[in-house]
Amino acid sequence: MEDWKRFLEDDEGSVKRIKKRGRMLVDALIVADDGHIGKSDDRSLEQLANTASLPGIVGEAWGMADFHQGYGFPIGGVVATDVDEEGVISPGGVGFDINCGVRLCSVGLSIDDIGPLMRKKSGSGSKEFGNRLKGRVPSGETGKGGLRLSQLELEEILVEGAKAAADLGLGHHDDLNCLEMNGQLESEAGSVSEIAKRRGVAALGSIGRGNHFLEIQVIDEVFDEDAAKSFGLEEDQLTAMIHTGSRGLGYQVCSEHVKSFEGKYKRTDGGWHAEEWDIGIEDIQLASAPFFSRDGQSYFEAMKAAGNYAFANRSAVTQQLRNALKDHMGYEVDLEVVYDVCHNIARIEEHEVHGSSCTCCVHRKGATRAFGGDSPDLSGRFEGIGQPVLVPGDMGTSSYVLAGPKRGTNRAFGSSCHGAGRSLSRGDARRNIDGNAVKKELAEKGIAIYETSERCLSEEAPEAYKDIDEVIRLTGEAGLARPVARLRPLIVIKG
């Protein structure tokens, strides 16, 4: 295996560059410094270099500060292809959990009000808020336990996303203006297989397992007062962060198209080749199709439908949170959506690349859109501020709210990091970290964890992740996004 670290050169602002070599068509850029890059012993650099050879790629292949090994593409990878110049779309460049994303809500309570949330209420059958919330929002591996939908309701969600959820009473219509792309991607329900639909019919309103969560947090520091005010955030305010995606439905969509795409390729000397399209790739996990081909469009349409399911899923979890707060506090608690961002998605966007306009298929896998404050894709409330960027930490460390540039587009196709990023694989974490010890340590820090399994505690322990503060520092120094506020976890619901 090639040691790609030896090809790294310093670029500007905490960015490293691998100049194109071999079959690479463009350079690769990584948001990192010497100390950060040395912590990764996986294949992520090789994977990033492989993406730089995709047909139609433009600009550079990017690895965000939280990047690590994934399926084909590294998680934290950003790649754009020119769809008018035979650029491709790749399911591996989106990931199996389509539109895995994060929603941040402001809660109309302050840190002084946290006592009633952490204690049992008086009366028979009462319980503390964490257990109440755990009972309301299913988590874990099961694809059931959520809100059961009729076939018609499911198809409406696949077409209209968060709007359809709001129509069903699983969210507020006022929330839609605070969601990326208003919580809806133009799609058709028929683009999703019946097997995928069956996996989605009883999972809406659930968070799944792994790094997905629902957290009650407190804002413990504000770095940019103007942006925080625009986002409706202030110190000592409680917030709720929801991290989940399209569940088994999205996984099925990705699996089906990965299998179909990979079946088009045959092994050749040094790579893989699809005779039907006469294109080559370095790794079979990068299996791609020309964007406007029948296969490319089939995947793109199904991906958008699964993305709509994810938007609706986060809306349903938000509504369950509203209901749980009302039941526990005895009155309606004001809860407003600050923003909702996608992490795993491919979008058609217009970008200027090396001085020329390009209609790009931008793959963001474990990366967040971070548009400037003058972008027509943003509502007027972010004018001169920049798009909110939501970056969760691990369950024992803070999360961050960032903002995209005040104007213009950053050099990574308007993208930023999406989390802390793993430093240990889940297998290594299970073998080396005691889950019970993790829970005890977090309790001593004042963090209440409600999890489904001890395995989850080991896999998702803080020691299994990179330093979120370093990820944020590097992202800011690279000029991709700037810190707005830091959020400390208080109650964590995990799978």
Residue pairs with C-beta under 8 A, 6 or more apart in sequence:
1 43
1 46
2 46
4 18
4 45
4 46
4 48
4 49
5 37
5 38
5 45
7 18
7 19
7 21
8 16
8 17
8 18
8 30
8 37
8 45
9 16
9 17
9 18
9 19
10 16
10 17
11 17
11 29
13 477
13 478
13 479
14 31
14 32
14 33
14 473
14 474
14 477
14 478
15 29
15 30
15 31
15 32
15 478
16 29
16 30
16 31
16 32
16 33
16 37
17 27
17 28
17 29
17 30
18 24
18 27
18 28
18 29
18 30
18 45
18 48
18 49
18 52
19 27
20 26
20 27
20 28
20 52
22 49
22 53
23 53
23 270
23 271
23 280
23 282
24 49
24 52
24 53
25 52
25 53
25 54
25 57
26 52
26 57
26 58
26 59
26 60
26 61
27 52
27 60
27 61
28 48
28 49
28 51
28 52
28 60
28 61
28 62
28 63
29 60
29 61
29 62
29 63
29 412
30 37
30 45
30 48
30 62
30 63
30 67
31 62
31 63
31 64
31 65
31 67
31 412
31 417
31 474
31 475
31 478
31 480
32 63
32 65
32 474
33 474
36 65
36 466
36 470
36 474
39 423
39 466
40 67
40 68
40 423
42 68
42 69
42 425
43 69
44 63
44 67
44 68
44 69
44 70
44 74
44 75
44 76
45 63
45 74
47 69
47 70
47 72
47 73
47 74
47 77
47 283
48 61
48 63
48 67
48 74
48 77
49 61
50 72
50 281
50 282
50 283
50 286
51 57
51 61
51 72
51 73
51 74
51 77
51 79
51 93
51 286
52 60
52 61
53 280
53 281
53 282
54 79
54 81
54 88
54 90
54 281
54 286
54 288
55 81
55 86
55 87
55 88
55 279
55 280
55 288
55 290
56 81
56 82
56 83
56 85
56 86
56 87
56 88
56 290
56 291
57 79
57 80
57 81
57 82
57 87
58 80
58 81
58 82
58 87
58 353
58 354
58 358
58 360
59 80
59 351
59 353
59 354
59 413
61 77
61 78
61 79
62 77
62 78
62 79
62 367
62 412
62 413
62 415
63 74
63 76
63 77
63 78
64 76
64 77
64 78
64 366
64 367
64 412
64 415
64 416
64 417
64 418
64 421
64 475
64 480
65 76
65 417
65 421
65 470
65 471
65 472
65 474
65 475
65 478
66 75
66 76
66 366
66 417
66 418
66 419
66 420
66 421
66 466
66 471
67 74
67 75
67 76
67 77
67 366
67 421
68 74
68 75
68 76
68 421
68 422
68 423
69 75
70 77
70 92
70 95
70 365
70 366
71 92
71 95
71 96
71 285
72 90
72 92
72 93
72 283
72 285
72 286
72 287
73 79
73 90
73 92
73 93
73 95
73 286
73 363
73 365
74 365
74 366
75 95
75 365
75 366
75 421
75 422
76 365
76 366
76 367
76 417
76 418
76 421
77 93
77 363
77 365
77 366
77 367
78 362
78 363
78 364
78 365
78 367
78 412
78 413
78 415
79 93
79 362
79 363
80 349
80 351
80 353
80 358
80 360
80 361
80 362
80 363
80 413
81 87
81 88
81 89
81 291
81 360
81 361
81 363
82 353
82 358
82 359
82 360
83 291
83 292
83 348
83 359
83 360
83 361
84 358
84 359
86 279
86 290
87 290
87 291
87 360
87 361
88 279
88 288
88 289
88 290
88 291
88 296
88 361
89 288
89 289
89 290
89 291
89 296
89 299
89 300
89 346
89 361
89 363
90 261
90 286
90 287
90 288
90 289
90 363
91 254
91 257
91 258
91 261
91 287
91 299
91 303
92 258
92 285
92 286
92 287
92 288
92 365
93 286
93 288
93 346
93 363
93 365
94 254
94 303
94 344
94 345
94 346
94 363
94 365
95 254
95 344
95 365
95 366
96 250
96 251
96 254
96 255
97 208
97 245
97 246
97 247
97 250
97 251
97 254
97 344
98 245
98 246
98 250
98 253
98 254
98 303
98 306
98 307
98 310
98 344
98 345
99 245
99 246
99 250
99 306
99 307
99 308
99 309
99 310
99 311
99 342
99 343
99 344
99 345
100 212
100 243
100 244
100 245
100 246
100 250
100 310
100 342
100 343
100 344
101 180
101 243
101 244
101 245
101 310
101 311
101 314
101 340
101 341
101 342
101 343
101 344
102 241
102 242
102 243
102 340
102 341
102 343
102 390
102 391
102 392
102 418
103 179
103 241
103 242
103 314
103 317
103 318
103 337
103 339
103 340
103 341
103 390
104 239
104 240
104 241
104 242
104 337
104 338
104 339
104 340
104 388
104 390
104 401
105 239
105 240
105 241
105 242
105 318
105 321
105 335
105 336
105 337
105 338
106 232
106 233
106 237
106 238
106 239
106 335
106 336
106 338
107 216
107 237
107 238
107 239
107 240
107 325
107 333
107 334
107 335
108 333
108 334
108 335
108 336
109 117
109 237
109 238
109 333
110 236
110 237
110 238
111 218
111 236
111 237
111 238
112 236
113 238
114 218
114 238
114 490
116 129
116 328
116 329
117 128
117 129
117 130
117 216
117 328
117 490
117 491
118 128
118 129
118 130
118 448
118 490
118 491
119 128
120 126
120 127
120 128
121 127
121 328
129 216
129 324
129 325
129 328
129 491
130 448
130 450
130 491
130 493
131 450
132 324
132 327
132 328
133 214
133 216
133 321
133 324
133 450
133 491
133 493
134 450
134 493
136 320
136 321
136 323
136 324
137 205
137 206
137 207
137 214
137 317
137 320
137 321
137 324
137 493
138 144
138 145
138 146
138 205
138 206
138 207
139 206
139 207
139 208
139 209
139 212
139 214
139 451
139 452
139 493
139 494
139 495
140 208
140 209
140 452
140 453
140 495
141 208
141 209
141 452
141 495
143 199
143 202
143 203
143 247
143 248
144 202
144 203
145 202
145 203
145 206
146 202
146 203
146 204
146 205
146 206
146 247
146 316
147 170
147 202
147 204
147 205
147 316
148 201
148 202
149 157
149 200
149 201
149 202
149 204
151 197
151 201
153 164
153 168
154 189
154 197
154 200
154 201
155 189
155 197
156 164
156 167
156 168
156 189
157 164
157 165
157 204
157 308
157 309
157 312
158 187
158 188
158 189
158 191
158 192
158 197
158 305
158 306
158 308
158 309
159 187
159 188
159 189
159 305
159 308
160 167
160 184
160 308
161 183
161 184
161 185
161 307
161 308
161 309
161 311
161 312
162 171
162 175
162 176
162 179
162 182
162 183
162 184
162 308
162 311
162 312
162 314
162 315
162 340
163 173
163 176
163 182
163 183
163 184
164 308
164 312
165 171
165 204
165 311
165 312
165 315
165 316
165 319
166 172
166 173
166 175
166 176
166 315
169 319
170 204
170 205
170 312
170 315
170 316
170 319
171 312
171 315
171 316
171 318
171 319
172 319
172 337
175 183
175 315
175 318
175 336
175 337
176 182
176 183
176 184
177 379
178 336
178 337
178 338
178 339
178 340
178 379
179 311
179 337
179 339
179 340
180 339
180 340
180 341
180 342
180 369
181 342
181 377
183 308
183 311
183 312
183 315
183 340
184 308
184 311
185 304
185 305
185 307
185 308
186 304
187 301
187 302
187 304
187 305
187 307
187 308
188 301
188 305
189 305
191 298
191 301
191 302
191 304
191 305
192 249
192 253
192 302
192 305
192 306
193 252
193 253
193 256
193 302
195 252
195 256
196 248
196 249
196 252
196 253
196 256
196 302
196 306
197 249
199 247
199 248
199 249
199 251
199 252
200 246
200 247
200 248
200 249
200 309
203 247
203 248
203 249
203 313
204 247
204 309
204 312
204 313
204 316
205 313
205 316
205 317
205 319
205 320
206 244
206 247
206 313
206 317
207 213
207 214
207 242
207 243
207 244
207 317
207 493
207 495
208 244
208 245
208 247
208 495
209 452
209 456
209 494
209 495
210 426
210 456
210 459
210 460
210 495
211 243
211 392
211 394
211 419
211 460
212 243
212 244
212 245
212 494
212 495
213 241
213 242
213 243
213 392
213 395
213 492
213 493
213 494
213 495
214 240
214 241
214 242
214 243
214 244
214 317
214 321
214 492
214 493
215 240
215 241
215 392
215 395
215 399
215 489
215 490
215 491
215 492
215 493
216 238
216 239
216 240
216 489
216 490
216 491
217 238
217 239
217 240
217 241
217 399
217 487
217 488
217 489
217 490
218 236
218 237
218 238
218 239
218 487
218 488
218 490
219 233
219 234
219 235
219 236
219 237
219 238
219 239
219 485
219 486
219 487
219 488
220 235
220 236
220 398
220 486
220 487
220 488
221 235
221 485
221 486
222 228
222 233
222 234
222 235
222 484
222 485
223 482
223 483
223 484
223 485
223 486
224 403
224 482
224 483
224 484
224 485
226 385
227 385
227 386
227 403
227 482
227 484
228 234
228 401
228 484
228 485
230 381
230 382
230 385
231 338
231 339
231 385
231 388
231 401
231 403
231 484
231 485
232 336
232 338
233 239
233 338
233 401
233 484
233 485
238 490
239 338
239 487
240 318
240 321
240 335
241 390
241 392
241 399
241 487
242 314
242 317
242 318
242 321
243 392
244 310
244 313
244 314
244 317
245 310
245 313
245 343
245 344
246 253
246 306
246 307
246 309
246 310
246 313
247 309
247 310
247 313
249 306
249 309
250 306
250 307
250 309
250 310
253 302
253 303
253 305
253 306
254 303
254 306
256 302
257 295
257 298
257 299
257 302
258 287
260 295
261 287
261 288
261 289
261 295
261 299
262 284
262 285
262 287
264 274
264 275
264 276
264 277
264 287
264 289
264 295
265 272
265 273
265 274
265 281
265 284
265 287
266 272
266 273
266 274
266 275
268 280
270 282
271 280
271 281
271 282
272 280
272 281
272 282
272 283
272 284
272 287
273 279
273 280
274 280
274 281
274 289
277 289
277 290
277 293
279 288
279 290
281 287
281 288
289 295
289 296
289 299
290 296
291 297
291 300
291 361
300 346
303 345
303 346
307 342
307 345
310 342
311 340
314 340
318 335
318 337
321 335
322 333
322 335
325 333
325 335
326 332
326 333
338 388
338 401
339 387
339 388
339 390
341 368
341 369
341 388
341 389
341 390
342 364
342 368
342 369
343 364
343 365
343 366
343 367
343 368
343 418
343 419
344 364
344 365
344 366
345 364
346 361
346 362
346 363
346 364
347 361
347 362
347 364
347 369
348 359
348 360
348 361
348 362
349 359
349 360
349 362
349 413
349 414
350 357
350 358
350 359
350 360
351 357
351 358
351 360
351 362
351 409
351 413
351 414
352 358
352 409
353 360
360 413
362 413
362 415
364 415
366 418
366 419
366 421
367 415
367 416
367 417
367 418
368 389
368 390
368 391
368 415
368 416
368 417
368 418
369 387
369 389
369 404
369 414
369 415
369 416
370 386
370 387
370 389
370 402
370 403
370 404
370 405
370 410
370 414
370 415
370 416
370 480
370 481
371 377
371 378
371 386
371 387
371 404
371 409
371 414
372 386
372 387
372 404
372 405
372 406
372 407
372 408
372 409
372 410
372 414
373 382
373 383
373 384
373 385
373 386
373 387
373 403
373 404
373 405
373 406
373 407
374 383
374 384
374 407
374 408
375 387
375 404
375 409
375 414
378 387
382 388
384 406
384 407
385 403
385 406
386 403
386 404
386 405
386 406
386 481
386 482
387 403
387 404
388 401
388 402
388 403
388 484
389 401
389 402
389 403
389 404
389 416
389 481
390 399
390 400
390 401
390 402
391 399
391 400
391 401
391 402
391 416
391 417
391 418
391 419
391 468
391 471
391 472
391 475
392 399
392 419
392 420
393 399
393 400
393 419
393 420
393 465
393 468
393 489
394 420
394 460
394 461
394 462
394 464
394 465
394 468
395 442
395 447
395 449
395 460
395 461
395 462
395 489
395 492
395 494
396 438
396 441
396 442
396 445
396 447
396 461
396 462
396 489
397 420
397 462
397 465
397 468
397 469
397 489
398 468
398 469
398 486
398 487
398 488
398 489
399 468
399 486
399 487
399 489
400 468
400 472
400 483
400 484
400 485
400 486
400 487
401 483
401 484
401 485
401 486
401 487
402 416
402 472
402 475
402 476
402 481
402 482
402 483
402 484
403 481
403 482
403 484
404 410
404 414
404 416
404 480
404 481
405 479
405 481
410 416
410 479
410 480
410 481
411 479
411 480
412 478
412 480
415 480
416 475
416 480
416 481
417 471
417 472
417 475
417 480
417 481
419 465
419 468
419 471
420 465
420 466
420 467
420 468
420 471
421 465
421 466
421 471
422 464
422 465
422 466
423 464
423 465
423 466
424 432
424 433
424 463
424 464
424 465
426 459
426 464
428 464
429 458
429 459
429 460
429 461
429 463
429 464
430 455
430 458
430 459
433 457
433 458
433 461
433 463
433 464
434 458
435 454
435 455
435 456
435 457
435 458
435 461
436 454
436 457
438 457
438 458
438 461
438 462
439 449
439 451
439 457
442 448
442 449
442 492
443 449
446 490
447 489
447 490
447 491
447 492
448 490
448 491
448 492
449 457
449 492
449 494
450 491
450 492
450 493
450 494
451 457
451 494
451 495
452 494
452 495
453 495
456 494
456 495
457 494
458 464
460 494
472 483
475 481
476 482
476 483
